[in-house]
Amino acid sequence: MGYQNSLFASVCILLLSFGACFASSIQDQVRDRITQLPGQPANVGFRQYSGYVTANKQAGRALFYWLVESPAQRGPESRPLVLWLTGGPGCSSVAYGAAEEIGPFHIRPDGKTLYLNPYAWNNLANLLFLESPAGVGFSYTNTSSDLYTAGDQRTAEDAYTFLVNWFERFPQYKHRDFYIAGDSYAGHYVPQLSQLVYERNKGIKNPDINFKGFLVGNAVTDDYYDFIGTFEYWWTHGLISDSTYRALRVKCHLEFAQHLSLACTEALELADSEFGNIDPTSIFTRPCGSAAALKGNLSGHYPWKSRAYDPCAERYSEKYFNHPEVQKALHANVTGLSYPWKTCSDIIGNNWSDSPRSMLPIYQELIAAGLKIWVYSGDTDAVVPVTATRYSIDALKLPTIANWSPWYDSGKVGGRSQIYKGLTLVTITGAGHLVPLLRPREAFILFKSFLENKPMPS
């Protein structure tokens, strides 16, 4: 006990030299430290923390996080911090961002053991995965009506409060370069949270949250352009007939309409039948079992949106994260949730309340502020395809700095890129909706270029 006390005191003295020693935050970090996850490979060489941070005391909303630091040999103390948000709405960053895309561990089919991801993004940055909003994954609320009233605005406010409180628990990350990243419906979450952080940092000379920019992939951006670009992608890739394409263009014209009409819904169901048994998030890869029908997973403005990539990988996650010993190691489910952990919450996804039709005004504000903004797109995704992203970016009318051109990995075309004044667009050849899952090496190169603010390799 005496040794532990002296160690605690020495840590405090060390941190005091940086003006950041708070006994409670040190104790909270010690409490949140993950010693080892069940099935984890030996000698991983990096620290992990996970637990709960209050987002709204009055309603009893607490958000679950998982911090994966860079390996010791890569100097985690000098690396930036990146917050990863998964969309849905209603899907888990632990399930997708961490376990399938950019995290250090992927789950084997047995649902019990983990293996290392050689292209994990924590080799370049410290990664903070957040299950958001409350009701997603292990994140919870004591106000049951919250599950039926979640929406963009409250999700952003709660995520901002989470960040403020999280930085108090981890003061060593204050003033560190900080980025926000995510994919899919995080095309809403990421810019909205970025705007909150930016605006609340105004007038603060040296803000705790040293926000530098954001990165989004296959991102829901603007209803009107997303619809036009998506229907065009379906037609040009031979997924739907000429007549269905015409019907979609006429009946789902959302420039002025607030909600989908019955005629539009019927046209989408016809498109679904013409798709056949494919995975719309990755149109050239074989689905696991039978692909979910497009109409079977209605989600807000995006009725074709299947909220997952691979049903098989989902099954591995649901096995693994429901093991009591895994939850104990993660300091998760401490309140004893009345429902199992799931990759996506249907209750939240099907009852989403507010969803602004366009993120482009936020892009304009943050581009004018000089923040770093990169947008990437896997070109085999039929859910939020590359054509939708290009229409949205084109609507910003930004001057071009470097024209559309291929980028390369070991002599092979990895995709295309265009650099605008204030924004960089990158496509990834052969990648679907979750780019780091299908093209992990190319996604790693993309992330490295983003952090270094350098063009993609030519």
N, C-alpha and C positions, 0 to 999 in steps of 0.2 A: 504493500500500500504506500509505504514511504517513497519507493522508487517511482510509482505512478504519479504521486503528488509532485515530486521534483521534476519529472518529465513534463508534466502539465505546466509547471511554473516556467521551465526553460522555454517551452513553446510560446508561452505568453510573452516572455521577455523578448524573444525573437520577433514576434508579431508586433509588439509595442513599438519596436524601432520603425515600423511602418505605420504607426498610429492606428492599428487595426486589431487590437486584442480585446475580444469580448468573451469572457469565460463561458457564457451560455452558448455562444456559437460554436466554440471548440467542443463543448460537451455534446451539442447536437450533431456535429460532424462525426464524432466518435460513435455516437448512437446509430448514425445512418451508414456507417462504413460497412460494406459487404466484405465478409472475410472470404467466402467462396460460395459459388452457386453450385447446386447439385448438377453433376454431369459435366462440370466445367473442366477444360483441359488444364494440365498442370503448368505452373510457372508462367502465367500470362504476362507478368511484368508491368501491369498498370493498376491503379487504384480505381475502385468503384464505390459509389454511394447511392443509396435510394431511400425513399421515405415520403412523408407527407408534408406539405406546406399549406397553411391556411390561405384561402383566396377570399373568403367572406365569412367572417366570424358570426355575424347575426344569423345567416341562413345555415351555417354549419357546412359550408362547402370547402373541401380540402382536395388539393390536386396532388397526384402521385408523380414523382420524378425519378429518373435514373440517370446519374452522372457517370460517364465513362471517361476517365482522363487519358491523356496520351501516355504511351509507355515511358518508363523512367529514363531510358536511354535517349529518348527524343526530347527531353526537357519540357515536361508539361507546364512548368511554371512560366515559360516564355511563349507558350502557344495560345492562340485565341480561344474564346469560348463560343460555341455554336449551339443555339437552341433549335431542336428539330421538332416540327409539328406535322402530324399526319391529319389528313382531311376527313372525308366521309360525306357530310358531317357525321360525327359519331364514332369514328374509328381510332384505334389505339396506336400511338407512336411506339409503344413497346412491341406491339405485334408486327408492325410494318417497318417503320424506320429502323428500329433496333434489330429485330430478329430476322428480317428478310432483306433489308436494303443496306444500310451504312454502318450498322453496329458491329462490334468485334466478334460476336457469337451468332452462328446460325444453328438451328435445331435439327437434329437428325430425325428420320421418320419414326423412330421408336418413341419420340416425345419425351425422352428422358435424358439424352446426352447432347452435348453441345460440341461444335467444332469451330475452329478459328476462321474468320473471314480474312483472307490475305489482303483484300482491298478495303478494309475498314477505314472509315474516315477519321477515327481517333488516332491514326498514325500521323495526321496532319493538324488536328485540333482537339480540344477537349469538348466532348459531346454531351449535351443535356437534353434528354428525351422527356417530353411532358405529355401525360395523358389528359386530354382536355377536350371538351368542358367536363365539369363534374357529372358523373354518371357513366363516363367512358372508362373502360378498363377497371383499374383499382381506384380511380378518383371517385369521390362520393359526395353526397349532400345529405344533410339531415332534414331537408325540406323536400318532400317527395314531389311536389308540384314542379320543382326545378327541372325534372326530367322531361316534362311536357312543354316547357316554355323556353328551352335553350335556343339561342340564336347568336348571330354574329356579334352584336354589340356587347352582350354580357360575357361571351367567350373572350373577347379582347380585353375587357375590363378585368376579368378574373385572372387572365394570363399576366396582365401587367402587375396586378397586386401580388401574384405568385412571385414574379421576378424580383420585385422590391424586397419581399420577405426572404426570398432565397439568397439574395446577395448579402443580407444581414447574417444569414447562417453560414455563408461562405465568403467572408470579407476578403479573402485572398484573391477573389476574382473581380473585386471592384476595380474600376478604371482599366481593366484588361480589354483589348479589342473584342467586341461582341457582335455577332451576326445572328440573323434569324433565317432559318431555311425550312423548306417543306415542299410537299407535292400534292397534286389533286385539289380537293377543296381547301387545302391550306393556301391555295391561290387567293382565298379570302382572308384566312387567319393571319398569314405572314404580313401582307401589306397593312392590314388594320392594326395589328400589334406594333408594327414598325412605326406607323404614324403616331400612335399613342406615346411610344418611347421618345420619338423625336420631339413631339410637341411639349411633353412634360420635362424634357431636358433643356428647353429653351431658357436662356437667362442664367443657367448654372454653368459656372466657369469650368469645373472639373467634375462632371457627373459620375455617379457610381456606375451607372449603366452606360458604358462607353460605346454607344451604338455606331456601327460603321456601315451597315448595309444589309441587303437581303438577297437570297437566292431561292427561286421557285422553279419547280419542274412540272410539266404537263398540267398547268395550273388553270383552274376555273378563274376567268378574268372579267369577262364582259358578256352578259347574256346574249345580246344581239349578235356580236361577232362570233361568239362561241357556237351559237346555233348555225349561222351561215357556214362557218368553216367546218363544222362537224358533218353537216349534211353533204357538203361538197366532197369531203374526204371519203365518206361512205360510197358516194356515187363514182368518184374517180378511181376507187380501189375495187370496183366491181362488186360491192357488198349488197347494193340495192338496185332496183330497176329504174329506168328512166322515169316511168310514170310515178313511182313512189317518191323519187327525188323531187319531181315537180310538185307533188302533193305536199311534201314537207316544206318546200320553199313558200308555197302559198298559204298553207293552213297553220304553219308554226312561225309566222312572221311576227317576231316579238319586239319590234322596234317601239311599238306603242302599247301593246297588250301587256297586262300585269300577270295574267295567269294563262295556263294552257287551256285551249278550247277542247271540246269533245272531238271535233274534227282533227285537231292536231294529235290528240292521244290515239285516235284510230290510225292515223298515218304512221305514228311511231310503232304501233303494234304490228302493222303491216311490214315495216322495216325490220322488226324483230324476227318475223317469220322468214324473211328473205335472207337474213344473216345466217340462219342455220345454227348448227351446234359448234360454234367457235367461241373462243374467249375474246370478247371485244376489246379487252385491255392489251391484248397482244395477238394480233390477227393471224400471224403466221406460225404460232406455236400451238401444240396440241393441248386442249383443255384437260384438266384432271377430272375424270368421270364425265358428267354432263355439265356443260356450261350453264350458269344461271340465265334464264330468259331475261332479256332486257327489261321487259315489263314487270318482272318479278321483284324489282328492287327500286321502286320509284323513290326519288330523292329530290325534293324541292323543285328547282327549275330544271333539273337534269334527269328526265325520266329514263334515259338510256344508261344511267350511271350505275355500273356494277361497282360496289364499294370495296372490292377486293381484287387481288391479282390471281392467286393460285389457291383454289380450295384445298389442295393437298397441304401446302405450306401452312395454311390456316389451321388445319387439323393438328399439325405438330405443335403449333403455338398453344392451341386450346388445351391440349394434353399437358404440355410442360407447365404453363403458368397457373394451372389449376391444381398442381401437386402441392399439398400442404407444406412440404419441406422447402419447396421453391419459394412459396409465399413468405415463409418464415425467414429465409435467407435474404429476401428482398425487403423485409420489414413492411410487407404489403398486407392488405385485408385485415388490418388490426381491429376494425370495428365489427368484423364478421358479417359481410354483405349477405343479403338474403338471396342473391343470385350468383351464378358462376361467372368467372372472368370470361369475357368474350372479345373477339377481335374487333367487332363493331357492335354498337348499341342500336338496335332497330327502333327502340322507343325514342331515343334522341333523334336519330336520322329521319324518322317518319313524322316527327312533330316539330321540326325546325321552324322557328317563328319568324325571324327577320334575316333577310339576305339581300343586301343592296345589289342592284342590277349591274353595277360596274365598279371595278377597282381602278379604272383609268384616272379619275381625279386624284386619287392617292399617289399613283405613279407620278403624275405631273408635279405634285407638291414635293415629293421626296427626290425626284430628279433635280428640281430647281434648288433643293437644299444641298446638292452635291454628294448625296449618298451613293454608295456602290450598289448597283442593281444588275443582277444577271438573271436571265430567264432561259431555261433549257427545255428541250422537248424530244422525247423518244418518237421516232417517226413511224412506228407500227402500232400506235395507240389509236383506237377508234372511239375512245371515251372523251378525252379532251385532246384532239389531234393537233398535229403541227400546223395545219391550215388555220385552225381556230386561233392559235397563239399568234400566228403571223398577221391575221386580220386585226387582232386587238392591238398589237404593237404598231402596225401601220397607222392605226387611228390616232396614235400619239403624235404623228407627223414630226418625228425627230430627224435632224440632219444626220446623214451617214458619214462616219469617219473611215470605216473600212468596209468595202463591198462584200457581198455574199461570196464565200469561197470555202473550199474544202479544208478540213483540218485532218491531221494524220497521226496514227499511232503505229510505229515501226513500219512505216512505208505504206500502211493500209489506211484508206479513208475511214475516219472515225465518225464523220458527220460534216455539217457545214456550220459556218458562223458569220454573223454580221455585227459589226460594232457601230452603234449609234452614239450620238452625243448624249451621254447620261445613262446608256443601257447597252448591255451586250446580250445577243441572242445566240444560243448554241443548239444545234440539233445533234442527236446521237443515232447513227444508222443502226437499224435492226432492234432498237429498244422499244419496249411497250410503255405502258402507263407508269410503272415503277422502274425507272431507268436503272438504278444501281442493282436491281435484282437480275435483270437480263443482260446488262452490259457493265459489270462491276469495274472492270479495268478502265473503260472509257469514262465512266462516272467519276472514278478516282482522279483521272487526269483533268477532268472538268473542274472538280473541286479544288485541286492544286492551283490551276490557272486562276480560278476565282479568288482564292486567298491571296495569291501573289499579284493579282490585278494585271495579269499578262495575257496577251492573246493566246488562243488555242494553238498548239504546235503545228507548224506548217511544213 
